[in-house]
């Protein structure tokens, strides 16, 4: 039987650390681009990289939302952003 994954939201590095401390297996977070909550305080690529490093050192995972309702003109820069997420080693 597969283990159920406990996934928690993380609006900041501090909140992510607390989620892991209290048993989360993974956290999802929003970036500063290509998210529905773009006006919220989200993680930039450097912070995402730091979050992934912190999580991976503890055997945890980081998922990043890319969930805008886009028109073609909204997709400018998406490929570079996704490459940045890949370089940061996000899990999904």
PyMOL Python script that loads the backbone (N, CA, C, O; Angstrom):
from pymol import cmd

cmd.read_pdbstr("""\
ATOM      1  N   UNK A   1       0.838  -1.179   0.000  1.00  0.00           N
ATOM      2  CA  UNK A   1       0.000   0.000   0.000  1.00  0.00           C
ATOM      3  C   UNK A   1       0.883   1.242   0.000  1.00  0.00           C
ATOM      4  O   UNK A   1       1.854   1.327   0.753  1.00  0.00           O
ATOM      5  N   UNK A   2       0.537   2.205  -0.852  1.00  0.00           N
ATOM      6  CA  UNK A   2       1.324   3.428  -0.952  1.00  0.00           C
ATOM      7  C   UNK A   2       1.081   4.326   0.250  1.00  0.00           C
ATOM      8  O   UNK A   2      -0.028   4.396   0.781  1.00  0.00           O
ATOM      9  N   UNK A   3       2.136   5.009   0.666  1.00  0.00           N
ATOM     10  CA  UNK A   3       2.037   5.974   1.758  1.00  0.00           C
ATOM     11  C   UNK A   3       1.328   7.229   1.256  1.00  0.00           C
ATOM     12  O   UNK A   3       1.616   7.706   0.158  1.00  0.00           O
ATOM     13  N   UNK A   4       0.426   7.753   2.031  1.00  0.00           N
ATOM     14  CA  UNK A   4      -0.259   8.995   1.694  1.00  0.00           C
ATOM     15  C   UNK A   4       0.695  10.159   1.945  1.00  0.00           C
ATOM     16  O   UNK A   4       1.378  10.210   2.968  1.00  0.00           O
ATOM     17  N   UNK A   5       0.728  11.085   1.001  1.00  0.00           N
ATOM     18  CA  UNK A   5       1.584  12.257   1.135  1.00  0.00           C
ATOM     19  C   UNK A   5       0.808  13.393   1.793  1.00  0.00           C
ATOM     20  O   UNK A   5      -0.293  13.738   1.362  1.00  0.00           O
ATOM     21  N   UNK A   6       1.386  13.961   2.825  1.00  0.00           N
ATOM     22  CA  UNK A   6       0.799  15.135   3.465  1.00  0.00           C
ATOM     23  C   UNK A   6       1.388  16.372   2.789  1.00  0.00           C
ATOM     24  O   UNK A   6       2.583  16.642   2.907  1.00  0.00           O
ATOM     25  N   UNK A   7       0.546  17.115   2.087  1.00  0.00           N
ATOM     26  CA  UNK A   7       0.947  18.291   1.317  1.00  0.00           C
ATOM     27  C   UNK A   7       0.369  19.531   1.993  1.00  0.00           C
ATOM     28  O   UNK A   7      -0.825  19.583   2.287  1.00  0.00           O
ATOM     29  N   UNK A   8       1.216  20.528   2.237  1.00  0.00           N
ATOM     30  CA  UNK A   8       0.782  21.748   2.915  1.00  0.00           C
ATOM     31  C   UNK A   8       1.152  22.976   2.091  1.00  0.00           C
ATOM     32  O   UNK A   8       2.155  22.963   1.377  1.00  0.00           O
ATOM     33  N   UNK A   9       0.348  24.042   2.183  1.00  0.00           N
ATOM     34  CA  UNK A   9       0.704  25.291   1.506  1.00  0.00           C
ATOM     35  C   UNK A   9       1.810  26.009   2.273  1.00  0.00           C
ATOM     36  O   UNK A   9       1.943  25.858   3.487  1.00  0.00           O
ATOM     37  N   UNK A  10       2.596  26.787   1.545  1.00  0.00           N
ATOM     38  CA  UNK A  10       3.663  27.564   2.185  1.00  0.00           C
ATOM     39  C   UNK A  10       3.694  28.946   1.559  1.00  0.00           C
ATOM     40  O   UNK A  10       4.069  29.104   0.397  1.00  0.00           O
ATOM     41  N   UNK A  11       3.301  29.943   2.331  1.00  0.00           N
ATOM     42  CA  UNK A  11       3.313  31.315   1.843  1.00  0.00           C
ATOM     43  C   UNK A  11       4.613  32.033   2.111  1.00  0.00           C
ATOM     44  O   UNK A  11       4.818  33.157   1.652  1.00  0.00           O
ATOM     45  N   UNK A  12       5.503  31.378   2.862  1.00  0.00           N
ATOM     46  CA  UNK A  12       6.808  31.955   3.166  1.00  0.00           C
ATOM     47  C   UNK A  12       7.749  30.824   3.560  1.00  0.00           C
ATOM     48  O   UNK A  12       7.320  29.695   3.798  1.00  0.00           O
ATOM     49  N   UNK A  13       9.028  31.142   3.625  1.00  0.00           N
ATOM     50  CA  UNK A  13      10.009  30.147   4.034  1.00  0.00           C
ATOM     51  C   UNK A  13       9.724  29.675   5.455  1.00  0.00           C
ATOM     52  O   UNK A  13       9.821  28.484   5.753  1.00  0.00           O
ATOM     53  N   UNK A  14       9.374  30.607   6.321  1.00  0.00           N
ATOM     54  CA  UNK A  14       9.072  30.253   7.706  1.00  0.00           C
ATOM     55  C   UNK A  14       7.893  29.281   7.784  1.00  0.00           C
ATOM     56  O   UNK A  14       7.937  28.311   8.541  1.00  0.00           O
ATOM     57  N   UNK A  15       6.851  29.538   7.011  1.00  0.00           N
ATOM     58  CA  UNK A  15       5.684  28.662   7.012  1.00  0.00           C
ATOM     59  C   UNK A  15       6.025  27.288   6.450  1.00  0.00           C
ATOM     60  O   UNK A  15       5.514  26.276   6.930  1.00  0.00           O
ATOM     61  N   UNK A  16       6.882  27.247   5.440  1.00  0.00           N
ATOM     62  CA  UNK A  16       7.311  25.968   4.891  1.00  0.00           C
ATOM     63  C   UNK A  16       8.070  25.162   5.942  1.00  0.00           C
ATOM     64  O   UNK A  16       7.824  23.968   6.114  1.00  0.00           O
ATOM     65  N   UNK A  17       8.979  25.810   6.630  1.00  0.00           N
ATOM     66  CA  UNK A  17       9.760  25.122   7.666  1.00  0.00           C
ATOM     67  C   UNK A  17       8.849  24.578   8.758  1.00  0.00           C
ATOM     68  O   UNK A  17       9.056  23.465   9.242  1.00  0.00           O
ATOM     69  N   UNK A  18       7.849  25.347   9.146  1.00  0.00           N
ATOM     70  CA  UNK A  18       6.911  24.888  10.174  1.00  0.00           C
ATOM     71  C   UNK A  18       6.085  23.709   9.672  1.00  0.00           C
ATOM     72  O   UNK A  18       5.830  22.768  10.424  1.00  0.00           O
ATOM     73  N   UNK A  19       5.670  23.750   8.418  1.00  0.00           N
ATOM     74  CA  UNK A  19       4.907  22.633   7.854  1.00  0.00           C
ATOM     75  C   UNK A  19       5.731  21.354   7.901  1.00  0.00           C
ATOM     76  O   UNK A  19       5.216  20.294   8.256  1.00  0.00           O
ATOM     77  N   UNK A  20       7.000  21.449   7.546  1.00  0.00           N
ATOM     78  CA  UNK A  20       7.861  20.271   7.594  1.00  0.00           C
ATOM     79  C   UNK A  20       8.090  19.816   9.031  1.00  0.00           C
ATOM     80  O   UNK A  20       8.095  18.618   9.312  1.00  0.00           O
ATOM     81  N   UNK A  21       8.275  20.754   9.926  1.00  0.00           N
ATOM     82  CA  UNK A  21       8.482  20.431  11.338  1.00  0.00           C
ATOM     83  C   UNK A  21       7.290  19.653  11.900  1.00  0.00           C
ATOM     84  O   UNK A  21       7.454  18.753  12.723  1.00  0.00           O
ATOM     85  N   UNK A  22       6.096  20.012  11.443  1.00  0.00           N
ATOM     86  CA  UNK A  22       4.895  19.366  11.952  1.00  0.00           C
ATOM     87  C   UNK A  22       4.405  18.212  11.078  1.00  0.00           C
ATOM     88  O   UNK A  22       3.257  17.785  11.198  1.00  0.00           O
ATOM     89  N   UNK A  23       5.270  17.709  10.203  1.00  0.00           N
ATOM     90  CA  UNK A  23       4.978  16.450   9.533  1.00  0.00           C
ATOM     91  C   UNK A  23       4.637  16.466   8.068  1.00  0.00           C
ATOM     92  O   UNK A  23       4.386  15.405   7.496  1.00  0.00           O
ATOM     93  N   UNK A  24       4.615  17.618   7.430  1.00  0.00           N
ATOM     94  CA  UNK A  24       4.322  17.632   5.999  1.00  0.00           C
ATOM     95  C   UNK A  24       5.423  16.916   5.229  1.00  0.00           C
ATOM     96  O   UNK A  24       6.603  17.035   5.557  1.00  0.00           O
ATOM     97  N   UNK A  25       5.027  16.179   4.211  1.00  0.00           N
ATOM     98  CA  UNK A  25       5.982  15.507   3.328  1.00  0.00           C
ATOM     99  C   UNK A  25       6.413  16.423   2.193  1.00  0.00           C
ATOM    100  O   UNK A  25       7.503  16.279   1.640  1.00  0.00           O
ATOM    101  N   UNK A  26       5.530  17.378   1.852  1.00  0.00           N
ATOM    102  CA  UNK A  26       5.788  18.291   0.741  1.00  0.00           C
ATOM    103  C   UNK A  26       5.025  19.583   0.986  1.00  0.00           C
ATOM    104  O   UNK A  26       4.046  19.618   1.732  1.00  0.00           O
ATOM    105  N   UNK A  27       5.493  20.636   0.345  1.00  0.00           N
ATOM    106  CA  UNK A  27       4.799  21.920   0.386  1.00  0.00           C
ATOM    107  C   UNK A  27       4.616  22.423  -1.034  1.00  0.00           C
ATOM    108  O   UNK A  27       5.430  22.160  -1.919  1.00  0.00           O
ATOM    109  N   UNK A  28       3.531  23.151  -1.229  1.00  0.00           N
ATOM    110  CA  UNK A  28       3.358  23.835  -2.505  1.00  0.00           C
ATOM    111  C   UNK A  28       3.402  25.326  -2.246  1.00  0.00           C
ATOM    112  O   UNK A  28       2.953  25.815  -1.210  1.00  0.00           O
ATOM    113  N   UNK A  29       3.952  26.033  -3.214  1.00  0.00           N
ATOM    114  CA  UNK A  29       4.113  27.469  -3.065  1.00  0.00           C
ATOM    115  C   UNK A  29       3.944  28.149  -4.402  1.00  0.00           C
ATOM    116  O   UNK A  29       4.026  27.520  -5.457  1.00  0.00           O
ATOM    117  N   UNK A  30       3.708  29.428  -4.340  1.00  0.00           N
ATOM    118  CA  UNK A  30       3.562  30.221  -5.547  1.00  0.00           C
ATOM    119  C   UNK A  30       4.809  31.037  -5.793  1.00  0.00           C
ATOM    120  O   UNK A  30       5.471  31.500  -4.864  1.00  0.00           O
ATOM    121  N   UNK A  31       5.110  31.201  -7.055  1.00  0.00           N
ATOM    122  CA  UNK A  31       6.219  32.052  -7.439  1.00  0.00           C
ATOM    123  C   UNK A  31       5.731  33.460  -7.711  1.00  0.00           C
ATOM    124  O   UNK A  31       4.530  33.728  -7.672  1.00  0.00           O
ATOM    125  N   UNK A  32       6.648  34.344  -7.983  1.00  0.00           N
ATOM    126  CA  UNK A  32       6.279  35.734  -8.256  1.00  0.00           C
ATOM    127  C   UNK A  32       5.734  35.916  -9.664  1.00  0.00           C
ATOM    128  O   UNK A  32       5.300  37.012 -10.019  1.00  0.00           O
ATOM    129  N   UNK A  33       5.748  34.866 -10.467  1.00  0.00           N
ATOM    130  CA  UNK A  33       5.242  34.942 -11.833  1.00  0.00           C
ATOM    131  C   UNK A  33       4.352  33.734 -12.129  1.00  0.00           C
ATOM    132  O   UNK A  33       4.514  32.669 -11.534  1.00  0.00           O
ATOM    133  N   UNK A  34       3.427  33.913 -13.044  1.00  0.00           N
ATOM    134  CA  UNK A  34       2.601  32.847 -13.597  1.00  0.00           C
ATOM    135  C   UNK A  34       1.742  32.125 -12.561  1.00  0.00           C
ATOM    136  O   UNK A  34       1.499  30.923 -12.669  1.00  0.00           O
ATOM    137  N   UNK A  35       1.291  32.863 -11.570  1.00  0.00           N
ATOM    138  CA  UNK A  35       0.402  32.290 -10.573  1.00  0.00           C
ATOM    139  C   UNK A  35      -0.831  33.149 -10.392  1.00  0.00           C
ATOM    140  O   UNK A  35      -0.792  34.356 -10.630  1.00  0.00           O
ATOM    141  N   UNK A  36      -1.925  32.535  -9.971  1.00  0.00           N
ATOM    142  CA  UNK A  36      -3.166  33.277  -9.757  1.00  0.00           C
ATOM    143  C   UNK A  36      -3.053  34.265  -8.609  1.00  0.00           C
ATOM    144  O   UNK A  36      -3.784  35.254  -8.568  1.00  0.00           O
ATOM    145  N   UNK A  37      -2.150  34.011  -7.685  1.00  0.00           N
ATOM    146  CA  UNK A  37      -1.976  34.912  -6.546  1.00  0.00           C
ATOM    147  C   UNK A  37      -0.729  35.774  -6.747  1.00  0.00           C
ATOM    148  O   UNK A  37       0.071  35.938  -5.826  1.00  0.00           O
ATOM    149  N   UNK A  38      -0.571  36.309  -7.924  1.00  0.00           N
ATOM    150  CA  UNK A  38       0.633  37.063  -8.269  1.00  0.00           C
ATOM    151  C   UNK A  38       0.832  38.294  -7.384  1.00  0.00           C
ATOM    152  O   UNK A  38       1.964  38.750  -7.223  1.00  0.00           O
ATOM    153  N   UNK A  39      -0.235  38.839  -6.812  1.00  0.00           N
ATOM    154  CA  UNK A  39      -0.100  40.022  -5.967  1.00  0.00           C
ATOM    155  C   UNK A  39       0.235  39.676  -4.524  1.00  0.00           C
ATOM    156  O   UNK A  39       0.511  40.567  -3.721  1.00  0.00           O
ATOM    157  N   UNK A  40       0.214  38.394  -4.190  1.00  0.00           N
ATOM    158  CA  UNK A  40       0.565  37.962  -2.832  1.00  0.00           C
ATOM    159  C   UNK A  40       2.085  37.935  -2.695  1.00  0.00           C
ATOM    160  O   UNK A  40       2.810  37.962  -3.689  1.00  0.00           O
ATOM    161  N   UNK A  41       2.552  37.883  -1.463  1.00  0.00           N
ATOM    162  CA  UNK A  41       3.998  37.726  -1.223  1.00  0.00           C
ATOM    163  C   UNK A  41       4.351  36.280  -1.575  1.00  0.00           C
ATOM    164  O   UNK A  41       4.007  35.351  -0.845  1.00  0.00           O
ATOM    165  N   UNK A  42       5.022  36.111  -2.671  1.00  0.00           N
ATOM    166  CA  UNK A  42       5.402  34.785  -3.143  1.00  0.00           C
ATOM    167  C   UNK A  42       6.912  34.665  -3.209  1.00  0.00           C
ATOM    168  O   UNK A  42       7.637  35.624  -2.945  1.00  0.00           O
ATOM    169  N   UNK A  43       7.371  33.492  -3.561  1.00  0.00           N
ATOM    170  CA  UNK A  43       8.793  33.190  -3.633  1.00  0.00           C
ATOM    171  C   UNK A  43       9.353  33.603  -4.993  1.00  0.00           C
ATOM    172  O   UNK A  43       8.748  33.313  -6.025  1.00  0.00           O
ATOM    173  N   UNK A  44      10.510  34.281  -5.001  1.00  0.00           N
ATOM    174  CA  UNK A  44      11.206  34.505  -6.268  1.00  0.00           C
ATOM    175  C   UNK A  44      12.053  33.265  -6.552  1.00  0.00           C
ATOM    176  O   UNK A  44      12.103  32.350  -5.730  1.00  0.00           O
ATOM    177  N   UNK A  45      12.711  33.226  -7.696  1.00  0.00           N
ATOM    178  CA  UNK A  45      13.460  32.021  -8.074  1.00  0.00           C
ATOM    179  C   UNK A  45      14.581  31.688  -7.091  1.00  0.00           C
ATOM    180  O   UNK A  45      14.843  30.514  -6.830  1.00  0.00           O
ATOM    181  N   UNK A  46      15.234  32.691  -6.554  1.00  0.00           N
ATOM    182  CA  UNK A  46      16.298  32.436  -5.571  1.00  0.00           C
ATOM    183  C   UNK A  46      15.708  31.816  -4.303  1.00  0.00           C
ATOM    184  O   UNK A  46      16.273  30.873  -3.749  1.00  0.00           O
ATOM    185  N   UNK A  47      14.581  32.343  -3.850  1.00  0.00           N
ATOM    186  CA  UNK A  47      13.935  31.786  -2.664  1.00  0.00           C
ATOM    187  C   UNK A  47      13.413  30.371  -2.921  1.00  0.00           C
ATOM    188  O   UNK A  47      13.454  29.520  -2.032  1.00  0.00           O
ATOM    189  N   UNK A  48      12.928  30.125  -4.130  1.00  0.00           N
ATOM    190  CA  UNK A  48      12.482  28.772  -4.483  1.00  0.00           C
ATOM    191  C   UNK A  48      13.659  27.818  -4.434  1.00  0.00           C
ATOM    192  O   UNK A  48      13.534  26.701  -3.934  1.00  0.00           O
ATOM    193  N   UNK A  49      14.795  28.246  -4.946  1.00  0.00           N
ATOM    194  CA  UNK A  49      16.002  27.418  -4.904  1.00  0.00           C
ATOM    195  C   UNK A  49      16.399  27.114  -3.460  1.00  0.00           C
ATOM    196  O   UNK A  49      16.752  25.979  -3.140  1.00  0.00           O
ATOM    197  N   UNK A  50      16.344  28.115  -2.595  1.00  0.00           N
ATOM    198  CA  UNK A  50      16.667  27.917  -1.179  1.00  0.00           C
ATOM    199  C   UNK A  50      15.659  26.980  -0.520  1.00  0.00           C
ATOM    200  O   UNK A  50      16.035  26.135   0.293  1.00  0.00           O
ATOM    201  N   UNK A  51      14.385  27.126  -0.866  1.00  0.00           N
ATOM    202  CA  UNK A  51      13.348  26.257  -0.308  1.00  0.00           C
ATOM    203  C   UNK A  51      13.582  24.809  -0.721  1.00  0.00           C
ATOM    204  O   UNK A  51      13.436  23.896   0.091  1.00  0.00           O
ATOM    205  N   UNK A  52      13.945  24.603  -1.980  1.00  0.00           N
ATOM    206  CA  UNK A  52      14.210  23.250  -2.456  1.00  0.00           C
ATOM    207  C   UNK A  52      15.414  22.644  -1.747  1.00  0.00           C
ATOM    208  O   UNK A  52      15.386  21.476  -1.359  1.00  0.00           O
ATOM    209  N   UNK A  53      16.454  23.423  -1.580  1.00  0.00           N
ATOM    210  CA  UNK A  53      17.642  22.931  -0.886  1.00  0.00           C
ATOM    211  C   UNK A  53      17.281  22.526   0.547  1.00  0.00           C
ATOM    212  O   UNK A  53      17.667  21.452   1.009  1.00  0.00           O
ATOM    213  N   UNK A  54      16.552  23.375   1.232  1.00  0.00           N
ATOM    214  CA  UNK A  54      16.133  23.090   2.609  1.00  0.00           C
ATOM    215  C   UNK A  54      15.287  21.806   2.651  1.00  0.00           C
ATOM    216  O   UNK A  54      15.523  20.923   3.475  1.00  0.00           O
ATOM    217  N   UNK A  55      14.307  21.721   1.756  1.00  0.00           N
ATOM    218  CA  UNK A  55      13.412  20.565   1.733  1.00  0.00           C
ATOM    219  C   UNK A  55      14.159  19.285   1.394  1.00  0.00           C
ATOM    220  O   UNK A  55      13.989  18.269   2.067  1.00  0.00           O
ATOM    221  N   UNK A  56      14.969  19.328   0.375  1.00  0.00           N
ATOM    222  CA  UNK A  56      15.651  18.113  -0.083  1.00  0.00           C
ATOM    223  C   UNK A  56      16.642  17.592   0.950  1.00  0.00           C
ATOM    224  O   UNK A  56      16.849  16.382   1.052  1.00  0.00           O
ATOM    225  N   UNK A  57      17.253  18.486   1.712  1.00  0.00           N
ATOM    226  CA  UNK A  57      18.153  18.055   2.790  1.00  0.00           C
ATOM    227  C   UNK A  57      17.408  17.243   3.846  1.00  0.00           C
ATOM    228  O   UNK A  57      18.017  16.486   4.603  1.00  0.00           O
ATOM    229  N   UNK A  58      16.088  17.406   3.888  1.00  0.00           N
ATOM    230  CA  UNK A  58      15.262  16.724   4.878  1.00  0.00           C
ATOM    231  C   UNK A  58      14.389  15.632   4.268  1.00  0.00           C
ATOM    232  O   UNK A  58      13.510  15.087   4.935  1.00  0.00           O
ATOM    233  N   UNK A  59      14.632  15.319   3.010  1.00  0.00           N
ATOM    234  CA  UNK A  59      13.849  14.285   2.338  1.00  0.00           C
ATOM    235  C   UNK A  59      12.432  14.721   2.004  1.00  0.00           C
ATOM    236  O   UNK A  59      11.541  13.884   1.859  1.00  0.00           O
ATOM    237  N   UNK A  60      12.218  16.025   1.883  1.00  0.00           N
ATOM    238  CA  UNK A  60      10.902  16.593   1.585  1.00  0.00           C
ATOM    239  C   UNK A  60      10.870  17.088   0.143  1.00  0.00           C
ATOM    240  O   UNK A  60      11.899  17.130  -0.530  1.00  0.00           O
ATOM    241  N   UNK A  61       9.678  17.461  -0.325  1.00  0.00           N
ATOM    242  CA  UNK A  61       9.511  17.912  -1.702  1.00  0.00           C
ATOM    243  C   UNK A  61       8.875  19.310  -1.750  1.00  0.00           C
ATOM    244  O   UNK A  61       8.203  19.743  -0.813  1.00  0.00           O
ATOM    245  N   UNK A  62       9.112  19.998  -2.876  1.00  0.00           N
ATOM    246  CA  UNK A  62       8.551  21.330  -3.112  1.00  0.00           C
ATOM    247  C   UNK A  62       7.854  21.322  -4.467  1.00  0.00           C
ATOM    248  O   UNK A  62       8.436  20.939  -5.482  1.00  0.00           O
ATOM    249  N   UNK A  63       6.604  21.750  -4.462  1.00  0.00           N
ATOM    250  CA  UNK A  63       5.817  21.894  -5.679  1.00  0.00           C
ATOM    251  C   UNK A  63       5.522  23.374  -5.873  1.00  0.00           C
ATOM    252  O   UNK A  63       5.218  24.076  -4.908  1.00  0.00           O
ATOM    253  N   UNK A  64       5.606  23.853  -7.102  1.00  0.00           N
ATOM    254  CA  UNK A  64       5.366  25.263  -7.398  1.00  0.00           C
ATOM    255  C   UNK A  64       4.157  25.376  -8.319  1.00  0.00           C
ATOM    256  O   UNK A  64       4.074  24.695  -9.341  1.00  0.00           O
ATOM    257  N   UNK A  65       3.226  26.239  -7.945  1.00  0.00           N
ATOM    258  CA  UNK A  65       2.045  26.445  -8.776  1.00  0.00           C
ATOM    259  C   UNK A  65       2.395  27.329  -9.973  1.00  0.00           C
ATOM    260  O   UNK A  65       3.075  28.346  -9.836  1.00  0.00           O
ATOM    261  N   UNK A  66       1.925  26.927 -11.125  1.00  0.00           N
ATOM    262  CA  UNK A  66       1.987  27.726 -12.356  1.00  0.00           C
ATOM    263  C   UNK A  66       0.577  27.602 -12.919  1.00  0.00           C
ATOM    264  O   UNK A  66       0.291  26.721 -13.730  1.00  0.00           O
ATOM    265  N   UNK A  67      -0.303  28.505 -12.471  1.00  0.00           N
ATOM    266  CA  UNK A  67      -1.723  28.281 -12.710  1.00  0.00           C
ATOM    267  C   UNK A  67      -2.486  29.517 -13.168  1.00  0.00           C
ATOM    268  O   UNK A  67      -3.635  29.719 -12.776  1.00  0.00           O
ATOM    269  N   UNK A  68      -1.858  30.336 -13.989  1.00  0.00           N
ATOM    270  CA  UNK A  68      -2.573  31.512 -14.487  1.00  0.00           C
ATOM    271  C   UNK A  68      -3.565  31.099 -15.571  1.00  0.00           C
ATOM    272  O   UNK A  68      -3.395  30.072 -16.228  1.00  0.00           O
ATOM    273  N   UNK A  69      -4.585  31.900 -15.743  1.00  0.00           N
ATOM    274  CA  UNK A  69      -5.508  31.764 -16.865  1.00  0.00           C
ATOM    275  C   UNK A  69      -4.924  32.663 -17.956  1.00  0.00           C
ATOM    276  O   UNK A  69      -5.169  33.869 -17.975  1.00  0.00           O
ATOM    277  N   UNK A  70      -4.161  32.071 -18.849  1.00  0.00           N
ATOM    278  CA  UNK A  70      -3.315  32.865 -19.743  1.00  0.00           C
ATOM    279  C   UNK A  70      -3.909  33.073 -21.136  1.00  0.00           C
ATOM    280  O   UNK A  70      -4.605  32.223 -21.690  1.00  0.00           O
ATOM    281  N   UNK A  71      -3.596  34.234 -21.657  1.00  0.00           N
ATOM    282  CA  UNK A  71      -3.760  34.524 -23.078  1.00  0.00           C
ATOM    283  C   UNK A  71      -2.354  34.433 -23.676  1.00  0.00           C
ATOM    284  O   UNK A  71      -1.369  34.434 -22.938  1.00  0.00           O
ATOM    285  N   UNK A  72      -2.255  34.356 -24.964  1.00  0.00           N
ATOM    286  CA  UNK A  72      -0.945  34.194 -25.604  1.00  0.00           C
ATOM    287  C   UNK A  72       0.073  35.225 -25.127  1.00  0.00           C
ATOM    288  O   UNK A  72       1.232  34.886 -24.887  1.00  0.00           O
ATOM    289  N   UNK A  73      -0.353  36.487 -24.987  1.00  0.00           N
ATOM    290  CA  UNK A  73       0.594  37.533 -24.581  1.00  0.00           C
ATOM    291  C   UNK A  73       1.062  37.362 -23.131  1.00  0.00           C
ATOM    292  O   UNK A  73       2.089  37.919 -22.744  1.00  0.00           O
ATOM    293  N   UNK A  74       0.322  36.602 -22.337  1.00  0.00           N
ATOM    294  CA  UNK A  74       0.709  36.364 -20.945  1.00  0.00           C
ATOM    295  C   UNK A  74       1.803  35.305 -20.816  1.00  0.00           C
ATOM    296  O   UNK A  74       2.367  35.120 -19.737  1.00  0.00           O
ATOM    297  N   UNK A  75       2.097  34.621 -21.898  1.00  0.00           N
ATOM    298  CA  UNK A  75       3.054  33.518 -21.845  1.00  0.00           C
ATOM    299  C   UNK A  75       4.494  33.944 -22.112  1.00  0.00           C
ATOM    300  O   UNK A  75       5.406  33.118 -22.074  1.00  0.00           O
ATOM    301  N   UNK A  76       4.698  35.227 -22.380  1.00  0.00           N
ATOM    302  CA  UNK A  76       6.055  35.727 -22.594  1.00  0.00           C
ATOM    303  C   UNK A  76       6.875  35.474 -21.328  1.00  0.00           C
ATOM    304  O   UNK A  76       6.484  35.895 -20.240  1.00  0.00           O
ATOM    305  N   UNK A  77       7.983  34.804 -21.467  1.00  0.00           N
ATOM    306  CA  UNK A  77       8.858  34.529 -20.345  1.00  0.00           C
ATOM    307  C   UNK A  77       8.574  33.211 -19.632  1.00  0.00           C
ATOM    308  O   UNK A  77       9.321  32.826 -18.733  1.00  0.00           O
ATOM    309  N   UNK A  78       7.507  32.515 -20.018  1.00  0.00           N
ATOM    310  CA  UNK A  78       7.162  31.268 -19.330  1.00  0.00           C
ATOM    311  C   UNK A  78       8.253  30.215 -19.480  1.00  0.00           C
ATOM    312  O   UNK A  78       8.604  29.545 -18.509  1.00  0.00           O
ATOM    313  N   UNK A  79       8.784  30.065 -20.670  1.00  0.00           N
ATOM    314  CA  UNK A  79       9.821  29.053 -20.879  1.00  0.00           C
ATOM    315  C   UNK A  79      11.034  29.314 -19.986  1.00  0.00           C
ATOM    316  O   UNK A  79      11.571  28.385 -19.384  1.00  0.00           O
ATOM    317  N   UNK A  80      11.461  30.558 -19.898  1.00  0.00           N
ATOM    318  CA  UNK A  80      12.606  30.900 -19.053  1.00  0.00           C
ATOM    319  C   UNK A  80      12.287  30.651 -17.579  1.00  0.00           C
ATOM    320  O   UNK A  80      13.132  30.174 -16.821  1.00  0.00           O
ATOM    321  N   UNK A  81      11.056  30.982 -17.185  1.00  0.00           N
ATOM    322  CA  UNK A  81      10.645  30.762 -15.797  1.00  0.00           C
ATOM    323  C   UNK A  81      10.665  29.263 -15.465  1.00  0.00           C
ATOM    324  O   UNK A  81      11.162  28.861 -14.413  1.00  0.00           O
ATOM    325  N   UNK A  82      10.127  28.455 -16.363  1.00  0.00           N
ATOM    326  CA  UNK A  82      10.118  27.000 -16.131  1.00  0.00           C
ATOM    327  C   UNK A  82      11.538  26.448 -16.090  1.00  0.00           C
ATOM    328  O   UNK A  82      11.828  25.538 -15.314  1.00  0.00           O
ATOM    329  N   UNK A  83      12.414  26.987 -16.912  1.00  0.00           N
ATOM    330  CA  UNK A  83      13.823  26.572 -16.852  1.00  0.00           C
ATOM    331  C   UNK A  83      14.441  26.947 -15.496  1.00  0.00           C
ATOM    332  O   UNK A  83      15.241  26.196 -14.939  1.00  0.00           O
ATOM    333  N   UNK A  84      14.058  28.117 -14.980  1.00  0.00           N
ATOM    334  CA  UNK A  84      14.530  28.539 -13.662  1.00  0.00           C
ATOM    335  C   UNK A  84      14.029  27.606 -12.570  1.00  0.00           C
ATOM    336  O   UNK A  84      14.768  27.284 -11.640  1.00  0.00           O
ATOM    337  N   UNK A  85      12.780  27.172 -12.677  1.00  0.00           N
ATOM    338  CA  UNK A  85      12.238  26.210 -11.699  1.00  0.00           C
ATOM    339  C   UNK A  85      12.981  24.884 -11.778  1.00  0.00           C
ATOM    340  O   UNK A  85      13.287  24.263 -10.760  1.00  0.00           O
ATOM    341  N   UNK A  86      13.261  24.464 -12.998  1.00  0.00           N
ATOM    342  CA  UNK A  86      14.022  23.215 -13.192  1.00  0.00           C
ATOM    343  C   UNK A  86      15.407  23.328 -12.554  1.00  0.00           C
ATOM    344  O   UNK A  86      15.863  22.409 -11.873  1.00  0.00           O
ATOM    345  N   UNK A  87      16.064  24.456 -12.780  1.00  0.00           N
ATOM    346  CA  UNK A  87      17.392  24.677 -12.216  1.00  0.00           C
ATOM    347  C   UNK A  87      17.345  24.730 -10.694  1.00  0.00           C
ATOM    348  O   UNK A  87      18.308  24.341 -10.033  1.00  0.00           O
ATOM    349  N   UNK A  88      16.238  25.205 -10.131  1.00  0.00           N
ATOM    350  CA  UNK A  88      16.068  25.268  -8.683  1.00  0.00           C
ATOM    351  C   UNK A  88      15.777  23.881  -8.103  1.00  0.00           C
ATOM    352  O   UNK A  88      15.800  23.693  -6.887  1.00  0.00           O
ATOM    353  N   UNK A  89      15.505  22.925  -8.973  1.00  0.00           N
ATOM    354  CA  UNK A  89      15.243  21.530  -8.583  1.00  0.00           C
ATOM    355  C   UNK A  89      13.901  21.333  -7.881  1.00  0.00           C
ATOM    356  O   UNK A  89      13.790  20.545  -6.942  1.00  0.00           O
ATOM    357  N   UNK A  90      12.870  22.070  -8.354  1.00  0.00           N
ATOM    358  CA  UNK A  90      11.540  21.821  -7.799  1.00  0.00           C
ATOM    359  C   UNK A  90      11.119  20.408  -8.169  1.00  0.00           C
ATOM    360  O   UNK A  90      11.565  19.864  -9.180  1.00  0.00           O
ATOM    361  N   UNK A  91      10.272  19.824  -7.361  1.00  0.00           N
ATOM    362  CA  UNK A  91       9.844  18.448  -7.579  1.00  0.00           C
ATOM    363  C   UNK A  91       8.658  18.352  -8.536  1.00  0.00           C
ATOM    364  O   UNK A  91       8.483  17.336  -9.210  1.00  0.00           O
ATOM    365  N   UNK A  92       7.867  19.377  -8.596  1.00  0.00           N
ATOM    366  CA  UNK A  92       6.742  19.392  -9.541  1.00  0.00           C
ATOM    367  C   UNK A  92       6.224  20.810  -9.637  1.00  0.00           C
ATOM    368  O   UNK A  92       5.274  21.071 -10.375  1.00  0.00           O
TER     369      UNK A  92
END
""", "prot")
cmd.dss("prot")
cmd.show_as("cartoon", "prot")
cmd.util.cbc("prot")
cmd.orient("prot")
